[in-house]
């Protein structure tokens, strides 16, 4: 996980080298724990989830305090589960390991619990794509479904071939998820090369 990853002015996450965005889903509510400065560490907001071959990124509709976005590398996600409660909306819950800076110790960072709640429309497009993509990433990178090694490079997931999966994706007409048939263009061609915040982490 990484708090407040870099975004373009339109809210789209600044991509990594070889990152391919798969979909965007508006109108979700996102919950995450262990966020410094939030209500007892628990944060909840509405916004958009972006899913790529490397990560999920939640971007708030409106920034709350120091929270604008939350980045979850797919190789660091585990324990994910699709929930269909009787009296509440469908949701995906799970855990994500923190992205630990190179000069800091893993023990200083805790595993986060997250929940993505689908409060506006169905989830018949998002849910299968999410579970298929995360399974492909693990299989291709030979990762187990349990907690990953803390020092695995999350950008390894960029090597996962997702083109075939996208061509056969089922689109649920009740699900407002937007699938990227081609990569969104932006006013900038900058791409990140690392999760670490180095000044020279961009490349044209």
Secondary structure, 3 states (H helix, E strand, C coil): CEECCCECCCCCECCECCCCEEEEEEEEEEEECCCCCCECCEEEEEEEEEEECCEEEEEEEEEECCEEEEEEEHHHEEEEEEECCCCCCCEEEEEECCCCCCCCCHHHCCCEEEEEEECCCCCCCHHHHHHHHHHHHHHHCCCCCCCCCCCCCHHHHHHCCCHHHHHCCCCCCCCCCEECCCCCCCCCCCEECCCCCCCCCEEC
